[in-house]
Amino acid sequence: MSSALRIRTWRAIEFLQNAAPVSGSRGVTHLQLRQLSNPMTKRAISYSNSQKQNEKPTVPSSKPSTTTPAQKPSSPAPTSSTTRVSAPTPNRPTTENISQSGLADKPLLLETAPEEKIDWTRSFHGLSAAPFPKEAADILLAETDPQEVEIKPDGILYLPEIKYRRILNRAFGPGGWGLVPRSESIVTPKTVTREYALVCNGRLVSVARGEQDYFSPDGIPTATEGCRSNALVRCCKDLGIASELWDPRWIRKFKAQYTREVFVEHVVNKRKTKIWTRKDDGVSYPWKETGSVSR
C-alpha cells in the first residue's frame, strides 16, 4: 500500500472515530459501519494499531549526545593459500627445446671412476706429456708430395682427407688413433658443425671443430661425415702433417710450377669465368675451356 493511500485511510478512520460520539443519528452509524466493513479499512486499522503499539515514547536524555565516528570499511580478509586456486602445472615445456637445432647426439657421460677409464669427451689426458717416437715423428713430418696435392677452382690447395688417414695409419698403425666427439652436432640452415678430439696411442693430441655445408635436408648425413673429416684435417695440423699447405711461400711456388689459370664457359648456362686447375689435369664438366690467362 502506498504512503498517500495510508494517510487518506488514517484520516478517514480518525474522522469516523471523532464523529461517532457527536452524532447519534442512524445515518452516521450506518456510514461508520459500512466503511468499517470495507476490507481495506480493516487492514488500515490493524496496521495503525500495530504501529502505535510498536512506537515507544522518547525520553529526553540528560547526557549530551556524542557523535560516534564512522567506522572504516574493513579490509577483506586475506585469502588462505589453501583456498587459492592455483594454475594447472604445464605438462610440456613452455619454451622451445634448444636441442632441436642439433641432432641430439651429445656424447654420453661415463659413470665409471676416472682411474678405470678416461672420459675423452672432457679429458685432456696425455696432452704434451712426451714426444712420439722418432719413427712416428718422421712419418708425420715428412715433406708433402706435390703429386698428392689438389687445387680447388678458386685456387685453394688441399690434401684429400683419406691421405691424412693413411699418414696416421703409417705412423701409429690401424687402431692406434681415433676421433672422439666432444660436443653435440649443431645444425644450422646451411651448415653442420661439431667438435672432435684426436687421440693417438691413448693420448690427446688436438681438439678442433669441423664444419660442412649442405644444400638440402637430405644432405645432412653426408654433411656430418664431411664435418668429421674437416675436424681431422684441422687436428692433424698440430702433428705437422702437410704443414706446407699453410705456408704462403710454398703455395706460390707450387702454383707457379704445377697449376694454371684458365678461362672457362659453363656448358649449360653459358656463364664465363676463370678457374684454377693442375697442369696435368684437364678442365672437367660442367666447364669447357675457352682460353688461358696470360702471365
Backbone bond lengths (Angstrom), bond angles and torsions (degrees), N, CA, C in turn:
res aa  C-N    CA-C-N  psi(-1)  N-CA   C-N-CA  omega(-1)  CA-C   N-CA-C  phi
1 M - - - 1.464 - - 1.526 108.34 -
2 S 1.356 117.55 136.36 1.449 120.49 -177.62 1.522 110.73 -76.90
3 S 1.351 115.16 162.20 1.466 120.09 -178.06 1.524 112.22 -66.12
4 A 1.348 118.29 -37.69 1.483 120.75 179.38 1.515 111.21 -63.61
5 L 1.329 117.35 -41.26 1.467 121.32 179.42 1.524 111.09 -66.48
6 R 1.346 116.33 -37.35 1.466 119.67 177.94 1.533 110.96 -63.37
7 I 1.333 117.01 -42.82 1.474 120.60 -178.91 1.528 110.88 -62.60
8 R 1.344 115.64 -44.93 1.470 118.72 179.70 1.532 110.91 -63.25
9 T 1.315 117.28 -37.88 1.471 120.35 -179.56 1.520 111.46 -67.38
10 W 1.367 116.41 -42.74 1.468 119.05 178.30 1.524 111.72 -62.57
11 R 1.352 116.92 -40.93 1.467 119.78 178.65 1.532 111.59 -62.71
12 A 1.332 115.04 -38.10 1.485 117.62 177.98 1.523 111.02 -65.88
13 I 1.324 116.78 -38.27 1.470 120.25 179.00 1.517 110.67 -65.48
14 E 1.354 116.79 -44.21 1.454 120.14 179.15 1.528 111.33 -62.21
15 F 1.351 114.97 -39.14 1.464 118.62 179.40 1.515 110.69 -63.12
16 L 1.318 117.29 -42.71 1.451 120.76 -179.06 1.527 111.07 -67.80
17 Q 1.375 115.71 -39.46 1.456 118.52 -179.81 1.533 111.78 -66.63
18 N 1.329 116.23 -36.98 1.468 119.91 179.80 1.535 112.05 -77.05
19 A 1.307 116.26 -31.44 1.470 119.59 -176.95 1.519 112.40 -80.53
20 A 1.294 120.29 -20.16 1.465 122.04 -176.09 1.529 113.25 -64.10
21 P 1.364 120.59 -46.44 1.461 118.41 -179.72 1.520 113.85 -73.26
22 V 1.326 119.21 -26.43 1.473 121.47 -177.32 1.515 110.50 -75.12
23 S 1.289 117.32 -48.01 1.452 121.47 -175.51 1.513 109.08 -99.53
24 G 1.319 116.87 126.17 1.455 119.98 179.16 1.493 112.18 -105.26
25 S 1.316 116.07 9.35 1.455 119.28 -177.91 1.496 110.85 -71.85
26 R 1.271 114.63 157.24 1.453 120.66 -179.81 1.516 110.90 -72.01
27 G 1.337 116.89 -25.97 1.480 118.02 -179.37 1.503 112.27 -65.09
28 V 1.350 113.27 -41.53 1.471 115.79 179.50 1.494 110.66 -68.80
29 T 1.347 116.14 -40.06 1.466 118.88 179.22 1.511 110.88 -63.92
30 H 1.310 115.51 -39.91 1.474 118.86 178.40 1.530 111.40 -65.54
31 L 1.373 114.96 -40.32 1.479 117.72 177.67 1.508 111.26 -65.65
32 Q 1.329 115.56 -38.70 1.465 119.61 179.90 1.508 111.12 -64.86
33 L 1.334 116.17 -42.87 1.459 118.52 179.83 1.524 111.74 -68.01
34 R 1.323 115.50 -35.60 1.473 117.78 -179.07 1.517 111.56 -68.68
35 Q 1.334 117.77 -38.62 1.464 119.88 179.54 1.524 111.74 -74.12
36 L 1.345 114.91 -33.25 1.459 116.77 178.97 1.511 112.04 -71.49
37 S 1.355 114.95 -25.43 1.472 117.10 177.74 1.524 112.82 -77.09
38 N 1.319 117.05 -7.12 1.484 120.37 178.37 1.542 109.15 -69.01
39 P 1.345 118.44 129.93 1.498 119.54 -179.55 1.513 113.32 -58.72
40 M 1.317 117.61 -36.43 1.466 120.05 -179.02 1.511 110.34 -67.61
41 T 1.357 115.32 -35.44 1.461 118.50 179.34 1.518 111.00 -69.11
42 K 1.343 115.71 -40.17 1.458 119.34 177.64 1.524 111.48 -61.06
43 R 1.344 115.58 -41.95 1.469 119.44 179.80 1.513 110.84 -65.13
44 A 1.352 116.69 -37.93 1.461 119.92 -179.72 1.514 111.12 -68.24
45 I 1.383 115.77 -37.90 1.467 118.72 179.96 1.522 111.06 -65.96
46 S 1.332 115.75 -43.25 1.467 118.21 179.07 1.519 111.64 -64.78
47 Y 1.328 117.07 -37.92 1.472 120.27 179.20 1.511 110.67 -67.02
48 S 1.390 116.49 -38.37 1.461 119.98 -179.71 1.521 111.04 -66.65
49 N 1.342 116.70 -41.09 1.466 119.64 179.12 1.524 112.26 -64.88
50 S 1.332 116.03 -39.54 1.471 118.61 179.01 1.510 111.37 -66.90
51 Q 1.336 117.85 -35.67 1.453 120.85 178.66 1.516 110.70 -66.61
52 K 1.369 116.70 -39.17 1.467 119.58 179.91 1.512 111.75 -67.27
53 Q 1.342 116.63 -35.85 1.457 119.38 179.18 1.528 111.93 -68.63
54 N 1.333 115.27 -35.21 1.475 118.99 -178.36 1.513 112.42 -76.19
55 E 1.343 116.92 -26.28 1.458 119.52 -178.65 1.523 109.47 -73.72
56 K 1.330 116.35 132.76 1.453 123.00 177.61 1.514 108.97 -113.04
57 P 1.295 116.86 142.79 1.480 118.50 178.99 1.519 111.00 -67.99
58 T 1.296 115.28 134.80 1.460 121.27 -179.17 1.510 109.32 -81.84
59 V 1.343 114.81 124.34 1.463 120.65 179.18 1.506 107.74 -96.85
60 P 1.332 117.87 123.77 1.472 118.86 179.85 1.519 110.97 -64.31
61 S 1.268 116.46 133.49 1.465 122.36 -178.68 1.500 109.65 -91.17
62 S 1.360 113.52 139.95 1.455 118.53 178.91 1.518 112.67 -78.11
63 K 1.303 115.27 -21.98 1.464 119.02 -178.17 1.519 109.93 -85.54
64 P 1.304 116.78 140.16 1.474 118.41 177.19 1.530 109.92 -66.93
65 S 1.278 111.37 139.64 1.481 116.23 -179.92 1.519 110.24 -72.94
66 T 1.268 112.58 137.22 1.473 119.05 178.53 1.518 108.83 -107.77
67 T 1.269 113.21 139.21 1.473 119.21 -179.62 1.521 109.72 -83.38
68 T 1.287 114.64 121.96 1.472 119.29 179.45 1.524 109.42 -81.12
69 P 1.302 117.59 123.57 1.475 118.25 -179.83 1.518 110.63 -62.20
70 A 1.319 112.38 143.28 1.473 117.92 179.80 1.523 109.76 -66.21
71 Q 1.293 113.10 136.35 1.458 117.91 179.65 1.525 110.51 -75.10
72 K 1.329 114.56 142.53 1.457 120.24 177.78 1.520 109.62 -73.46
73 P 1.296 114.34 142.32 1.485 116.15 177.90 1.515 110.31 -61.38
74 S 1.285 113.35 127.61 1.468 118.49 -178.74 1.517 110.08 -70.43
75 S 1.323 114.55 137.85 1.464 119.37 178.26 1.513 109.57 -72.53
76 P 1.319 116.51 146.28 1.474 118.93 -179.76 1.514 111.13 -62.68
77 A 1.298 114.86 141.18 1.462 120.15 -179.29 1.516 109.84 -63.69
78 P 1.324 116.44 138.46 1.472 118.38 179.74 1.510 111.45 -61.29
79 T 1.285 113.13 138.69 1.462 119.39 -179.62 1.514 109.93 -74.48
80 S 1.281 116.92 131.93 1.461 121.25 179.68 1.518 110.33 -65.06
81 S 1.335 115.34 146.14 1.466 119.49 179.72 1.512 112.17 -65.34
82 T 1.358 114.51 -23.74 1.466 116.90 179.91 1.511 112.04 -76.63
83 T 1.390 115.93 -27.53 1.461 118.70 -179.38 1.514 112.45 -89.80
84 R 1.335 117.15 -14.15 1.455 119.65 179.84 1.523 109.74 -69.00
85 V 1.323 116.69 133.17 1.458 121.21 -179.83 1.517 108.20 -82.00
86 S 1.280 116.83 118.46 1.459 121.68 -179.63 1.511 110.07 -90.22
87 A 1.367 114.76 150.84 1.460 120.04 179.29 1.523 109.44 -68.97
88 P 1.307 116.94 146.53 1.472 118.80 179.85 1.521 111.51 -65.04
89 T 1.309 116.03 141.27 1.458 121.50 179.45 1.522 109.89 -72.13
90 P 1.370 118.02 126.23 1.469 118.55 -179.18 1.511 110.75 -66.42
91 N 1.315 115.14 141.11 1.463 120.46 179.36 1.514 112.56 -100.46
92 R 1.332 117.86 13.98 1.452 122.04 176.07 1.521 107.74 -143.50
93 P 1.326 118.90 157.49 1.463 120.65 -178.80 1.518 111.45 -61.91
94 T 1.348 116.11 137.30 1.452 120.47 -179.65 1.512 112.50 -79.11
95 T 1.314 118.56 -16.81 1.455 122.45 175.97 1.511 109.53 -121.68
96 E 1.317 114.89 157.18 1.450 119.50 -179.80 1.526 110.23 -65.46
97 N 1.317 114.98 139.91 1.462 120.20 179.64 1.519 109.42 -71.10
98 I 1.332 115.61 124.68 1.455 118.78 -176.59 1.518 112.61 -69.07
99 S 1.344 116.34 -19.99 1.460 118.72 -179.67 1.513 112.18 -70.62
100 Q 1.338 118.21 -9.05 1.447 119.36 178.69 1.521 111.37 -67.25
101 S 1.344 117.75 -18.28 1.447 119.75 177.49 1.516 112.32 -80.06
102 G 1.331 118.15 -2.96 1.456 122.02 178.59 1.506 110.93 -119.27
103 L 1.344 115.86 -165.85 1.454 122.11 -178.95 1.520 112.21 -105.00
104 A 1.343 117.24 8.92 1.470 121.80 179.59 1.524 111.32 54.79
105 D 1.345 116.91 41.36 1.461 121.93 -179.42 1.523 111.15 -117.31
106 K 1.327 116.27 36.98 1.457 120.38 179.02 1.519 109.93 -61.65
107 P 1.347 118.02 136.29 1.471 119.88 -179.94 1.520 111.79 -57.96
108 L 1.335 115.94 141.66 1.453 121.52 179.94 1.521 110.49 -73.43
109 L 1.327 115.86 143.51 1.459 121.50 176.40 1.522 109.15 -85.75
110 L 1.329 116.26 126.47 1.457 120.86 -178.64 1.519 110.15 -75.00
111 E 1.323 116.18 140.13 1.458 121.80 179.28 1.525 112.47 -96.17
112 T 1.327 118.11 -1.51 1.457 121.13 -179.79 1.519 110.33 -78.40
113 A 1.308 115.05 160.90 1.457 120.57 179.95 1.522 110.17 -68.31
114 P 1.352 118.20 149.93 1.464 120.29 -178.44 1.523 113.48 -58.75
115 E 1.342 117.89 -33.32 1.458 118.61 -177.79 1.519 112.01 -75.09
116 E 1.332 117.91 -16.98 1.458 120.39 -180.00 1.522 112.19 -85.15
117 K 1.328 117.45 -39.97 1.456 121.22 -177.90 1.518 109.26 -151.96
118 I 1.347 115.78 145.09 1.460 121.35 -178.43 1.522 109.17 -89.84
119 D 1.304 116.15 132.08 1.461 121.65 176.31 1.522 107.88 -89.90
120 W 1.339 115.82 96.94 1.459 120.16 -175.69 1.527 112.73 -71.52
121 T 1.321 118.32 -11.19 1.458 119.36 176.78 1.524 112.34 -71.98
122 R 1.362 116.35 -16.30 1.465 120.42 179.52 1.523 113.28 -133.29
123 S 1.320 117.73 -20.93 1.461 121.02 -171.60 1.527 111.94 -81.45
124 F 1.332 114.99 153.02 1.469 123.20 172.03 1.532 109.60 -119.03
125 H 1.306 115.26 35.41 1.458 121.13 -175.41 1.528 110.91 -60.35
126 G 1.340 116.33 131.97 1.456 122.67 174.22 1.507 115.55 80.06
127 L 1.323 118.43 2.74 1.466 120.01 -178.87 1.529 109.97 -65.63
128 S 1.325 116.47 121.31 1.476 125.02 179.53 1.522 112.48 57.89
129 A 1.343 117.85 28.09 1.465 120.21 179.26 1.521 111.55 -70.01
130 A 1.332 117.26 -40.99 1.470 121.69 -179.04 1.521 108.08 -164.13
131 P 1.346 118.19 153.07 1.469 120.00 177.46 1.521 111.15 -70.70
132 F 1.332 115.46 155.91 1.453 120.15 176.31 1.526 110.14 -72.84
133 P 1.318 117.70 159.20 1.471 119.89 178.41 1.527 111.76 -56.37
134 K 1.334 115.50 157.39 1.464 120.75 -176.75 1.523 111.58 -61.50
135 E 1.327 117.90 -35.99 1.460 119.99 -179.68 1.532 110.88 -61.43
136 A 1.329 116.35 -42.86 1.463 119.50 178.76 1.527 111.53 -71.36
137 A 1.341 116.68 -37.51 1.459 119.82 -179.32 1.521 111.48 -65.44
138 D 1.349 118.15 -37.46 1.469 120.47 179.48 1.525 111.28 -63.56
139 I 1.321 116.59 -36.91 1.469 119.71 179.06 1.529 110.34 -70.80
140 L 1.322 116.58 -40.85 1.462 120.04 -177.85 1.523 112.27 -68.80
141 L 1.338 117.25 -36.55 1.464 121.45 -175.40 1.521 113.22 -96.22
142 A 1.324 117.07 9.67 1.468 119.58 -179.65 1.527 110.27 -62.68
143 E 1.346 115.37 147.63 1.464 120.60 179.66 1.528 110.04 -65.29
144 T 1.301 115.18 141.22 1.462 120.82 -177.96 1.520 110.23 -73.34
145 D 1.330 116.16 131.68 1.456 121.73 177.60 1.527 109.01 -73.59
146 P 1.337 119.63 121.14 1.471 120.85 179.90 1.521 113.13 -58.85
147 Q 1.331 117.98 -24.83 1.461 119.87 -179.48 1.530 112.28 -71.33
148 E 1.324 117.21 -16.49 1.463 120.52 -179.85 1.525 113.09 -96.00
149 V 1.337 116.84 -7.94 1.463 120.71 -177.78 1.526 109.73 -84.79
150 E 1.322 116.36 135.03 1.464 122.77 177.44 1.525 109.44 -110.34
151 I 1.348 115.68 163.58 1.456 121.47 178.67 1.522 109.10 -130.91
152 K 1.312 116.40 136.76 1.459 121.64 177.65 1.525 110.20 -83.08
153 P 1.343 117.87 161.31 1.477 119.48 179.53 1.523 113.71 -56.95
154 D 1.342 118.35 -25.75 1.463 119.99 179.00 1.519 112.98 -88.24
155 G 1.361 118.17 3.40 1.455 121.70 174.92 1.512 114.82 95.85
156 I 1.325 119.94 7.09 1.465 123.11 179.21 1.524 109.07 -84.21
157 L 1.348 116.31 127.71 1.463 121.34 177.24 1.524 109.53 -85.56
158 Y 1.330 115.96 146.45 1.460 119.78 179.02 1.517 109.78 -156.85
159 L 1.317 114.32 158.58 1.457 123.09 174.06 1.526 107.18 -111.20
160 P 1.329 119.05 127.30 1.467 119.94 -178.98 1.529 111.41 -55.19
161 E 1.330 115.46 146.39 1.468 120.71 -176.03 1.521 112.49 -60.13
162 I 1.323 117.86 -33.52 1.463 120.05 -178.28 1.518 111.39 -63.21
163 K 1.318 117.30 -28.04 1.466 119.86 -179.62 1.528 111.20 -75.63
164 Y 1.314 118.11 -28.99 1.466 120.05 171.78 1.525 109.86 -64.48
165 R 1.303 116.94 -40.05 1.464 120.40 179.25 1.532 111.09 -66.15
166 R 1.311 116.77 -37.91 1.469 119.71 178.38 1.523 110.91 -64.34
167 I 1.327 117.07 -39.66 1.469 120.23 178.88 1.529 110.52 -65.51
168 L 1.336 117.67 -41.69 1.465 120.52 177.92 1.526 111.30 -64.97
169 N 1.321 117.30 -37.53 1.468 119.81 178.25 1.522 111.44 -66.48
170 R 1.323 117.45 -37.07 1.469 119.16 177.92 1.524 111.38 -69.90
171 A 1.331 117.13 -34.57 1.464 120.42 -176.51 1.531 112.32 -79.40
172 F 1.318 118.14 -42.41 1.468 120.98 -174.11 1.521 113.33 -116.03
173 G 1.311 117.84 -9.91 1.456 120.56 -177.67 1.519 111.17 85.69
174 P 1.327 117.53 149.15 1.464 120.00 176.27 1.527 110.88 -59.32
175 G 1.306 117.18 128.52 1.461 122.62 -176.65 1.506 113.77 91.22
176 G 1.327 118.06 -7.28 1.459 121.10 179.37 1.516 113.27 -88.73
177 W 1.308 117.91 1.03 1.461 121.54 178.41 1.535 108.57 -147.04
178 G 1.315 116.38 164.96 1.461 120.22 179.81 1.517 111.82 -170.90
179 L 1.326 114.41 159.95 1.466 122.12 176.53 1.528 108.84 -105.04
180 V 1.318 116.23 130.57 1.459 121.66 -178.95 1.525 108.83 -116.76
181 P 1.337 118.42 123.34 1.478 118.97 175.61 1.522 110.76 -70.31
182 R 1.306 116.50 136.11 1.471 121.67 -178.76 1.529 112.52 -116.69
183 S 1.298 117.09 6.38 1.465 119.94 178.38 1.514 108.93 -155.78
184 E 1.307 115.11 173.72 1.461 121.11 175.27 1.521 109.44 -82.45
185 S 1.316 116.53 148.87 1.463 120.77 176.83 1.522 109.60 -67.79
186 I 1.311 115.93 131.68 1.462 122.38 177.16 1.520 107.88 -105.34
187 V 1.319 116.09 123.77 1.459 121.79 -177.65 1.524 108.09 -114.51
188 T 1.320 116.65 115.45 1.457 123.06 173.70 1.525 108.36 -100.84
189 P 1.327 118.76 173.76 1.468 118.82 -179.35 1.521 114.79 -57.93
190 K 1.343 118.49 -16.94 1.463 119.70 -177.62 1.527 114.20 -131.14
191 T 1.324 118.68 -13.73 1.461 120.87 -169.93 1.522 110.81 -137.59
192 V 1.351 114.73 148.89 1.460 122.80 170.80 1.522 107.39 -115.59
193 T 1.327 118.15 132.43 1.455 121.62 -179.59 1.524 109.60 -139.33
194 R 1.349 114.99 147.21 1.464 120.72 179.09 1.522 109.14 -159.73
195 E 1.327 116.07 150.09 1.461 121.29 -179.68 1.524 109.99 -95.93
196 Y 1.346 115.48 135.62 1.466 122.23 -179.85 1.521 109.14 -129.86
197 A 1.344 113.91 157.29 1.464 121.72 174.63 1.522 108.71 -122.51
198 L 1.331 116.84 136.65 1.463 122.70 176.57 1.526 108.55 -95.31
199 V 1.327 115.99 122.26 1.465 122.76 -179.65 1.523 108.17 -117.34
200 C 1.335 116.43 125.17 1.467 122.11 -179.79 1.529 108.93 -126.61
201 N 1.335 116.14 127.44 1.462 121.85 179.81 1.529 111.76 53.05
202 G 1.320 116.89 40.54 1.459 121.32 177.17 1.506 114.95 74.20
203 R 1.323 117.92 18.29 1.461 121.98 -179.20 1.520 109.67 -129.63
204 L 1.315 115.28 140.45 1.460 119.53 175.42 1.522 109.39 -73.00
205 V 1.328 115.49 129.66 1.460 120.73 -178.49 1.520 111.38 -105.37
206 S 1.334 117.16 -47.77 1.460 120.06 -174.97 1.524 109.62 -159.80
207 V 1.318 115.34 156.79 1.467 123.39 175.81 1.521 107.82 -127.55
208 A 1.327 116.60 131.21 1.463 121.17 -179.37 1.520 109.07 -149.25
209 R 1.296 115.24 156.93 1.474 121.64 177.81 1.521 109.04 -105.97
210 G 1.330 114.66 124.73 1.454 120.25 177.28 1.512 111.69 -93.75
211 E 1.324 115.61 158.12 1.455 121.25 178.93 1.517 109.90 -147.72
212 Q 1.327 115.49 152.08 1.458 121.06 179.73 1.526 108.72 -155.68
213 D 1.331 116.04 132.82 1.459 121.28 177.82 1.522 110.64 -82.63
214 Y 1.319 115.86 155.11 1.466 121.90 174.06 1.526 107.84 -143.83
215 F 1.332 116.35 161.31 1.462 121.14 -173.13 1.522 113.33 -114.90
216 S 1.323 118.67 -15.93 1.460 122.28 177.91 1.524 108.28 -150.19
217 P 1.334 118.37 157.65 1.471 119.98 179.19 1.519 113.40 -57.82
218 D 1.329 117.77 -26.96 1.463 119.59 178.27 1.525 112.17 -66.34
219 G 1.318 117.88 -19.74 1.456 121.15 -178.50 1.509 114.72 -92.60
220 I 1.339 117.99 5.24 1.468 119.97 -178.93 1.525 111.97 -64.98
221 P 1.342 120.86 -43.76 1.477 118.70 178.08 1.525 112.99 -58.24
222 T 1.328 117.36 -42.15 1.467 119.86 177.24 1.521 110.67 -66.39
223 A 1.337 116.56 -36.13 1.462 119.65 179.65 1.522 111.67 -66.85
224 T 1.333 118.56 -33.45 1.464 120.06 177.65 1.527 111.50 -65.42
225 E 1.335 117.28 -36.59 1.467 119.98 176.75 1.518 110.82 -70.16
226 G 1.342 116.60 -39.56 1.463 119.11 175.70 1.510 112.26 -64.39
227 C 1.329 116.94 -34.09 1.464 121.04 176.53 1.523 110.65 -63.98
228 R 1.305 117.08 -40.16 1.473 121.34 178.75 1.527 110.70 -64.72
229 S 1.330 117.11 -43.53 1.465 120.11 179.29 1.522 111.16 -66.13
230 N 1.325 117.40 -36.99 1.460 120.20 178.33 1.521 111.33 -65.20
231 A 1.339 117.29 -38.10 1.461 120.07 176.12 1.523 111.17 -65.67
232 L 1.344 117.53 -36.14 1.466 120.46 178.17 1.517 111.07 -62.99
233 V 1.333 117.49 -43.55 1.467 120.83 179.21 1.523 110.43 -60.83
234 R 1.302 117.54 -42.30 1.459 120.34 -178.80 1.526 111.86 -69.29
235 C 1.330 117.13 -34.87 1.466 119.40 176.76 1.524 111.33 -68.91
236 C 1.330 116.84 -35.26 1.464 120.14 -177.65 1.522 112.51 -68.41
237 K 1.316 118.08 -17.35 1.465 119.21 175.66 1.525 110.90 -61.31
238 D 1.349 117.15 -33.72 1.461 119.82 179.64 1.522 112.25 -70.51
239 L 1.335 117.65 -19.47 1.467 121.44 176.15 1.520 112.02 -91.58
240 G 1.330 117.60 -3.16 1.463 120.75 178.79 1.513 114.29 83.43
241 I 1.326 118.93 11.05 1.461 121.21 -179.11 1.527 109.09 -73.97
242 A 1.350 116.47 127.38 1.473 123.22 178.34 1.523 111.31 51.12
243 S 1.314 115.96 43.63 1.463 119.47 -178.90 1.520 112.44 -68.16
244 E 1.342 118.00 -17.62 1.470 120.81 179.62 1.532 111.86 -63.19
245 L 1.329 116.45 -24.96 1.463 119.31 -176.93 1.524 112.55 -69.85
246 W 1.342 117.99 -8.24 1.459 122.05 175.57 1.534 111.13 -113.38
247 D 1.330 116.15 13.51 1.465 121.75 178.99 1.530 108.40 -101.74
248 P 1.348 119.89 112.38 1.467 120.94 -175.81 1.527 113.60 -58.94
249 R 1.321 118.67 -39.66 1.468 120.11 -179.40 1.525 110.97 -65.80
250 W 1.321 116.08 -43.05 1.470 119.01 179.28 1.530 110.14 -64.38
251 I 1.328 117.61 -36.33 1.467 121.50 179.89 1.527 110.49 -65.09
252 R 1.336 117.62 -45.49 1.470 119.69 -179.47 1.518 111.27 -64.39
253 K 1.325 116.44 -39.52 1.466 119.54 179.21 1.525 111.03 -66.92
254 F 1.317 117.00 -40.29 1.460 120.42 179.37 1.528 110.79 -64.82
255 K 1.332 117.82 -43.00 1.461 120.39 -179.45 1.525 111.29 -63.44
256 A 1.321 116.49 -40.96 1.467 118.80 -179.38 1.516 111.97 -67.01
257 Q 1.321 118.31 -29.24 1.463 121.52 -174.96 1.528 113.39 -95.76
258 Y 1.315 118.14 -32.72 1.467 119.42 -170.38 1.539 114.48 -119.41
259 T 1.323 119.09 -7.75 1.466 119.58 -175.24 1.524 110.95 -127.16
260 R 1.326 115.05 166.89 1.462 122.18 176.19 1.527 108.94 -145.70
261 E 1.337 114.57 158.00 1.457 122.04 179.18 1.522 108.80 -113.47
262 V 1.336 117.10 127.13 1.467 121.18 -173.57 1.526 109.96 -130.99
263 F 1.356 114.02 155.79 1.459 120.99 171.73 1.521 108.62 -88.01
264 V 1.332 115.36 136.44 1.459 119.95 -178.84 1.527 109.21 -134.38
265 E 1.331 114.16 163.65 1.463 121.59 177.39 1.524 108.73 -129.68
266 H 1.329 115.90 134.14 1.462 120.48 178.57 1.522 109.09 -71.78
267 V 1.328 116.99 127.85 1.460 120.54 -173.44 1.527 112.08 -71.86
268 V 1.323 118.96 -15.84 1.467 121.28 -177.60 1.519 111.25 -97.53
269 N 1.328 117.59 -58.23 1.464 120.30 -176.75 1.521 113.64 -98.24
270 K 1.341 117.53 2.64 1.473 123.41 175.74 1.530 112.62 62.64
271 R 1.310 117.15 22.72 1.458 120.62 177.82 1.518 109.68 -77.79
272 K 1.339 117.14 135.03 1.458 122.46 -178.20 1.524 109.67 -105.26
273 T 1.322 115.04 141.21 1.457 120.79 -179.82 1.519 109.44 -157.11
274 K 1.326 115.59 -172.71 1.465 121.97 -177.63 1.521 108.00 -128.35
275 I 1.347 117.18 131.41 1.462 121.44 -177.61 1.520 109.33 -133.87
276 W 1.383 114.36 165.16 1.455 122.38 175.14 1.525 109.24 -102.93
277 T 1.319 115.58 148.22 1.457 121.70 175.67 1.526 109.19 -155.44
278 R 1.319 116.36 159.38 1.466 120.01 175.71 1.527 109.51 -71.91
279 K 1.338 115.37 150.53 1.463 119.57 -179.70 1.522 112.05 -66.51
280 D 1.324 116.54 -30.37 1.458 119.24 -179.91 1.529 112.62 -89.15
281 D 1.340 117.44 6.93 1.464 121.94 177.09 1.521 109.38 -118.84
282 G 1.321 115.87 145.09 1.458 120.33 175.29 1.524 111.30 -90.24
283 V 1.321 115.46 172.09 1.462 121.41 177.25 1.522 108.47 -77.34
284 S 1.312 116.42 130.25 1.463 121.54 -175.33 1.527 110.73 -103.67
285 Y 1.325 114.82 165.28 1.466 123.02 178.46 1.527 109.53 -61.24
286 P 1.327 119.13 140.36 1.475 129.30 12.30 1.513 114.79 -96.61
287 W 1.350 117.88 21.99 1.450 120.42 -178.67 1.521 110.71 -100.07
288 K 1.321 114.67 151.09 1.462 121.66 174.76 1.525 107.66 -129.67
289 E 1.348 115.60 126.26 1.463 120.37 -175.99 1.522 110.76 -69.30
290 T 1.338 115.08 133.96 1.466 121.01 178.59 1.518 112.80 -117.98
291 G 1.336 118.95 -12.15 1.456 121.48 179.32 1.514 110.80 168.74
292 S 1.333 115.91 166.11 1.461 122.22 -179.75 1.516 109.90 -103.66
293 V 1.317 115.37 153.49 1.451 121.78 177.67 1.515 108.01 -85.04
294 S 1.348 117.19 123.65 1.462 121.24 -179.66 1.522 109.66 -76.12
295 R 1.332 115.34 141.74 1.458 121.89 179.69 1.524 110.82 -106.43
